[in-house]
Amino acid sequence: MENGKHEETQKSYWAKDIAELLDITTSNLRRWSIDLENEGYCFYRDEHNRRAYLEKDIMPLKKLKEFLSNNMSKNDAIKAVVSMFPKDNNSVFTIPVNDDEIRLSKRELKEIVHEAVQEAIEEEREAMFLAFERKMSDTLEKRDRLLTQHLQTTLEERRLEIAATREKKKWWEFWK
C-alpha cells in the first residue's frame, strides 16, 4: 500500500467480450454503462477514453441484467446496482497487457491491409486465369468437334457424289 492506495491488477475486457459474456448487444451494454456512470459507477477508460471492463465490473452488469429480466424498472435497477457495488476511490488499477490483443499503428495496419488486398487480388487473378483457360479449352474442343463433324459430313457427301458420278457414267455407257 502506497500513500493510502493499494494497487491491484485485474484483467480487462472490451465491450464486445462483455456483451458476448452477458448475451446482450454492445449497444445495450453501452447504454447500461452510460446509465451506471450517470449514477456514479466508474468504469476504467484507456488513453483514448474507451471503456475497458474489469473483472470487478462483470458482477454489477450481471446483476443489472438479472434485475431487468425480473421486470424491475431500469432506473431502479441502475440505482440498486450502484448501491450494491459502491465505487472504491482508493484503488488504483493496473490493466494487464492482454496476450491475445495486439495494437498496431496506422502504418502497420495499412501495410497488413495492403498485403491482404494484394494477396486477394492475386488469388482472384489466378482463379480468373484458370476459368479463362477452362473456357478456352472447352471452346477449342467444341470447335474441333464441329470441324470434325463438318469434315466427315463433307467427305461423306463427296463419296456419295463420286459414287453417283460413277454410276451415271456406267449407266450412260450402258446405253451407248
C-alpha positions in Angstrom: 0.0 0.0 0.0 1.5 3.3 -1.1 0.1 6.7 0.0 -3.0 5.1 1.3 -3.7 3.5 -2.0 -3.3 -0.2 -2.8 -2.6 -1.3 -6.3 -4.1 -4.5 -7.8 -4.1 -6.0 -11.2 -7.3 -7.1 -13.0 -7.8 -8.5 -16.4 -9.6 -6.1 -18.8 -12.2 -6.9 -21.4 -13.6 -4.8 -24.3 -17.3 -4.2 -24.8 -17.6 -6.9 -27.4 -16.3 -9.6 -24.9 -18.5 -8.4 -22.1 -21.6 -8.2 -24.4 -20.9 -11.8 -25.5 -20.5 -13.0 -22.0 -23.8 -11.4 -20.9 -25.5 -12.4 -24.1 -26.6 -8.8 -24.9 -25.8 -6.4 -27.7 -22.9 -4.0 -27.5 -25.3 -1.1 -27.8 -27.3 -2.3 -24.8 -24.0 -2.6 -22.8 -23.0 0.9 -23.9 -26.4 2.3 -22.7 -26.2 0.4 -19.4 -22.7 1.7 -18.9 -23.7 5.3 -19.5 -26.7 4.9 -17.1 -24.4 3.4 -14.4 -21.8 6.2 -14.9 -24.6 8.8 -14.6 -25.4 7.3 -11.2 -21.8 7.4 -10.1 -20.4 4.0 -11.1 -16.9 4.2 -12.6 -15.6 2.2 -15.4 -11.9 2.2 -16.4 -11.1 4.2 -19.5 -8.0 3.8 -21.6 -5.8 6.6 -23.0 -8.4 7.1 -25.9 -11.3 7.3 -23.4 -12.7 3.9 -24.4 -14.3 1.8 -21.7 -12.3 -1.3 -20.7 -14.4 -3.5 -18.4 -12.6 -5.0 -15.5 -13.3 -8.2 -13.7 -14.9 -6.1 -10.9 -17.5 -4.8 -13.5 -18.8 -8.2 -14.5 -20.9 -8.9 -11.4 -22.6 -5.5 -11.4 -23.5 -5.9 -15.0 -24.8 -9.4 -14.4 -26.9 -8.1 -11.5 -28.3 -5.3 -13.7 -29.3 -7.9 -16.4 -30.9 -10.0 -13.7 -32.9 -7.1 -12.3 -34.0 -6.0 -15.7 -35.1 -9.5 -16.7 -37.2 -9.7 -13.5 -39.1 -6.6 -14.7 -37.5 -4.1 -12.4 -37.6 -0.6 -13.9 -34.3 0.5 -15.5 -33.9 3.4 -13.1 -34.5 1.3 -10.0 -32.2 -1.5 -11.3 -29.4 1.0 -12.0 -29.7 2.6 -8.5 -29.8 -0.9 -6.9 -26.6 -1.9 -8.7 -24.8 1.3 -7.8 -25.8 0.9 -4.1 -24.8 -2.8 -4.1 -21.4 -2.1 -5.7 -20.1 1.3 -4.4 -17.2 2.8 -6.2 -13.8 2.4 -4.4 -11.9 5.6 -4.9 -8.9 4.2 -3.0 -7.9 1.6 -5.6 -5.5 2.1 -8.4 -5.9 -0.5 -11.1 -3.1 -1.7 -13.3 -4.5 -3.0 -16.6 -2.5 -6.1 -17.7 -1.4 -6.4 -21.2 -3.7 -9.0 -22.9 -1.6 -11.6 -24.7 -4.3 -12.0 -27.4 -4.6 -8.3 -28.1 -2.3 -6.6 -30.5 -2.1 -2.9 -31.0 -0.9 -1.6 -34.4 0.0 1.8 -35.8 -2.0 3.1 -38.7 1.0 2.5 -41.0 1.3 -1.2 -39.8 -2.4 -1.7 -40.2 -2.3 -0.2 -43.7 0.6 -2.5 -44.6 -1.3 -5.5 -43.4 -4.4 -4.5 -45.2 -2.4 -3.7 -48.4 -0.7 -7.2 -48.3 -4.1 -8.9 -47.7 -5.7 -7.0 -50.6 -2.7 -7.8 -52.9 -3.0 -11.5 -51.9 -6.7 -11.4 -52.6 -6.2 -9.7 -56.0 -3.6 -12.3 -56.9 -5.8 -15.2 -55.9 -8.7 -13.7 -57.9 -6.4 -13.2 -60.9 -5.3 -16.8 -60.7 -8.9 -18.0 -60.4 -9.9 -15.9 -63.4 -7.0 -17.2 -65.4 -7.9 -20.8 -64.6 -11.5 -20.1 -65.6 -10.4 -18.5 -68.8 -8.2 -21.4 -69.6 -11.1 -23.8 -69.0 -13.4 -21.7 -71.1 -10.8 -21.6 -73.9 -10.2 -25.3 -73.7 -13.9 -26.0 -73.8 -14.4 -23.6 -76.8 -11.5 -25.2 -78.7 -12.8 -28.7 -78.0 -16.2 -27.7 -79.2 -14.8 -26.1 -82.3 -12.7 -29.2 -83.1 -15.7 -31.4 -82.7 -17.8 -29.2 -85.0 -15.0 -29.1 -87.6 -14.5 -32.8 -87.4 -18.3 -33.4 -87.9 -18.3 -30.9 -90.8 -15.3 -32.6 -92.4 -16.9 -36.0 -92.0 -20.2 -34.7 -93.5 -18.3 -33.1 -96.4 -16.3 -36.2 -97.0 -19.4 -38.4 -97.0 -21.1 -36.0 -99.5 -18.1 -36.3 -101.8 -18.1 -40.0 -101.6 -21.8 -40.1 -102.5 -21.2 -37.6 -105.4 -18.3 -39.7 -106.7 -20.3 -42.9 -106.4 -23.3 -41.2 -108.1 -21.0 -40.0 -110.9 -19.5 -43.4 -111.4 -23.0 -45.0 -111.6 -24.2 -42.3 -114.0 -21.2 -42.9 -116.2 -21.7 -46.6 -116.1 -25.4 -46.1 -116.8 -24.7 -43.7 -119.7 -22.1 -46.0 -121.1 -24.6 -48.8 -120.9 -26.9 -47.0 -123.4 -24.2 -46.3 -125.9 
